[in-house]
């Protein structure tokens, strides 16, 4: 079990959120050192090559995928536990916990990546914005007009706020570094092998389903935090919440629809809808279909403000829970 009690973890989480906001992921550091997520990715890639045999039957590949996910989560959990125990032995080592946790939170880096799309609109127009948005979404950038690029950037902001910020923060609060490391391993495995491709549909089944499960609480919480931020961009909490509750389940993902629908309601925009991924067209319904369908760079700026406010609201929520526990 984690070395630190729940109330202390809340304070460490607040510090980690603050560090992430101030520092983010400095390029100068990660050009010299491998980011911890790259270690997870290397291990996942090794397991994929070693155990996902193309000649094996689908049932065997699925069973292998289940075993690999159990192994990966166990490794991540015990790595987090080991780090906590080592830190606990160092005088004042507890100050390292929020530093480590902040590395696995992505609010600042998400903000910076989406801001590049906004800056590209201003500096180079639509073509540059298409190139910038292709770095954060998988859809075909050449098929996107100005509204399409804008919606893609905003949807990425909402979805990644959930699984890149709220979910790791949530599992850190619940289980400390073991929970945080395990969550990041699951989320990385889903991004690498949780695809419905010929190679990964069976082998990656467990990774995809487990990622859906561990993101369930965070996606709802992320939607709530986005709704709380709506008044800061001219929206209302009520409208954001209503759109989220009405439209979240229209999304093909059991989780992404919650923050995306809340964002759609907060901005008064229609999000999601039909999208092209290479040769494949996804005919999804719009979230908040009654909202504006024409979107532009100003809406990206508003979504970034929501990201900042919602991240801060998460820290405030952690503080409120801490105060309640000590009242």
N, C-alpha and C positions, 0 to 999 in steps of 0.2 A: 504493500500500500504506500501511497505517497507520503513523503516525509513531513509535509506541512498541512496544518488544519485548514478547513474550508475558509474561515474568515481571513486567515493570513493569505491564502491563495487569491482572494478577491483584491486585496491591496497590491499584491504582486502583479495581478492582471492589470490593474489601473496603471501601475508604473510601466508595464510592458506596452500598453496602448499609447502612453505618452511618449515612450522612447521610439516606437515605430513612427508616430506622427512627426517627431523631430528629425529622426535620422533615416528611417526607411531602410532600403537595401543599397548602401553606397557602392557604386560601381568599382571604385578603387580597391575596395576590400575583396569583392567577389571575383575580380579579375585575377587576384593573387591566391585566393583560397577557394576550394570547392564549397558551394552552398550546401547545407545539410540536405536539401531536397534532392540535389544531384546524387548524393549517396543513396537515398531511397530509390531514386530512379535507376541507378546502376544495379542495385540488388534486384529490383523488379525485372529489369531487362535480362539479367543472368537467369532468373527463374523462368522467364518466358522462353528463353533459348533452350534451357535444360529440360524443362518438363512439358512444354507445349509441342508435342510431336504431331506433325502434319499427317502422319500415317495412322495415328491412333483414332479409335472410334470416338464419336461425339460424347458418349457417356463417360468414357475414360478421361477424355480431356476436361470435361466438367469436374469430375472428381479430383483430377490433378489440380485444377484451378482452386477448388475449395481448400485442398491441403496447402497449397502455396499461400493463399490469403491468410490462413490460420498461422502459418509459419512467419509470414511477414509482420503480421500484427504482434505476434509474440516477441519477435526481435525488437520491434520499435518500442513496445511497452517496457521490456526489460532494459533497453538502452536508456529510456527516460528515467526509469527507476534508479539505474546505476548512476546517472548524472546527478540526480537529486541527492543520492547518498554520498557521493564524492563531495558535492558542494556543501552538504551539511557538516562535513568534517573540517572544512576550511574556516578559519576565523572570519566572520562577517561575509562568508561565502554566499549567504542568502541574496546579496545584492546582484549576484550573477544570474539568478533565476529570471528576473524580468528582462535582462539583456538577452538571454537565450530564447525566451519566449517571444520577444519582439522580432527575432529573426524569422519566426514562422508565422507572424501576422503580416498581412499584405495590404493594409489600408493605404499607406503612403505609396507603395509601388503601383498599386491599382490606380490611384489618383494620377500618378505621373504618366502611366501608360495611356490612360484615357485623355489626359490633357494634351498629349502629343497629337491626338486626332483633332482636337479643337485648334491647336496651334497650326496644324497643317492646313486646315481650312483657311486660316487667316493669312498664312505665308505663301501657300502654293495652290490654293483652290481645291476643287473636287478631286483631281487626280492624285495630289499629295495626300489628301484625306483618305482616299481609298487605300493607298499604300500603308498609311499609319494604322487604319482599322484592321487591315489584314494581319497585323501582328497580334491582335487580341481576339479575333473571332475566326471561325473556320469557314464562313460562307464566302461565296465567290465575290470578290470585291468589284470586279468589272461589271457585275450586274446591278450594282447599287447606284442609285441616284443620290442627291444630297440628303433627302429624307431617309433613304435606306442606310446610308453611312451613319447618320445621326442616330437612328433607332438602334443600329448594331452596337454603337459605342455605349448608348444608355443601357441597353439590355445587358451588356457585358458588365457595366458598372453595378447594376442591381444584383445579377447572379453571383458575381465574384465577391461582392460585399458579403453575401451569405456564406459561401464556402471558402472564401479566402480570409475573412475577418471574423465574422460572428461565430462560425462553427469551431475554428481552432480556439477562439477565446472561450467559448462555452465548455469545450472538453478540457481545457486547462483549468477552468474554474471547478469543474466536477472532479477531475482526477489528477491535476497537476501535470508535470512534464510527461509522465507515462501516457496520460490521455491525449495530450497535445501531439506527442510523437506518433502514437497509434493512429490518430485521426489523419495526420499529414501523410502517413504511409498509405492508408486506405484511399484517401483522395488522390494521391499520386498514382496508385495502382489503377484506379478507375480511369484516370486520364490517359494512361498508357495502354491498358489491356481491356478496359471495360467497354469495348466497341462491338457493334453488331456487324462485324466483318467476318469473312470466311475463316480467318485465322483465330479470331478472338471471341466469337459469339459463344462458344461453349467454355473455353478456358477462362475467359474474362467474366463469365456470368456471376460468380461469387463476388468478385471485386465490385461490379456494378450494383448488385443488389445490396451489398453491405454499405456502399457509399450512399445509396438512397436512404438506408435506415439511419445512419449516423447523422445525416443532414436533415432529418425530419424536424427535430426541435429547433435547430438553428435557422432553418428557412422561415419558419413562422415568426421567430423572434426578429429576424432581419426585416421581415415585412412590417412588423410592429414598429421597429426603430425608424424605418423609412417614413412610415405614416407620421410619427412624432416630429419628423423634420419637415414635413410638407409646408407648414406655415412660413418657413424661412424662405420659400421660393414662390410665395403667393398662392399656394394650395391650402387645402384644409385637411385636418386629421380625419374628419368624418368621411370625406370623399375618397381619400386614399384607402381607408379601412373598408369602405363599402365595395370599392372596385376589387380589392384584394379578396374579400370574402365571396364576392360574386363570380370572379373570373379566374382565380388562381388554379382551379381544377380543370380549366380548359387547356392548360399547357400540357404537353406530352410528358414533361418531367413531373414527378410527384413533389418536387421541391422548388425548382426554378420559377414556377408560376407565382409563388407567394411574394418574393421580393420584386419580381418584374411587374406584377399586377399592382402592388403598392406603389411602385415608382410611376407606373402609368397614371394612376389616380392622382398622385401628388403633383405631377407635371401637367395633367390634363391632356395627355397624349395617348394615341393608340399605339401599342407596342406589340411585338411578336408578329403574327400574321404569316403569310406565305414567304418562304425564304429559299434561296438556292445554295446548295453545297456542292460545288463542282457540277456534275451532270445530274445530281439528284435535287428535286424540288420538294420541299416540305410544305404541305398545304395545311398549315395550322390556322386556327381562328385568331383574330385580333383580341388582345386584352384591352379593355376599355374602348371598345369599338366606337362608342359615341364621342370619344375625344378627338382632338386634332390629328389628322393623318399627315399633314405637312409639318415637317420638323426641320430645324436648322441648328447651326452651331450654338446659338444662344441657349438651346435646350440642353446641350451637352454641358455648358457652363452651369446651368441650374442643377443638373444631375450630380455634378461634382460638389456643389454646395451641399446637396442632400447627403452625399457620401461623408463629407466632413462633419456635418451636424449629427448624422446618425451614428457615426463612430464615437463622437463625444458623448452622445446620449447613452451609448452602451457603457462607457466608463462611469457615467453618472448613475446608471442603473446598478452597476456593481457596487458603487459607493452607498446607494440607498439600501441595498441588501445588507451591506456590512454594518451600517448604522442601525438597521432593524435588529440584527443579531446582537448588537451591543446596547440596545436600549433597555 
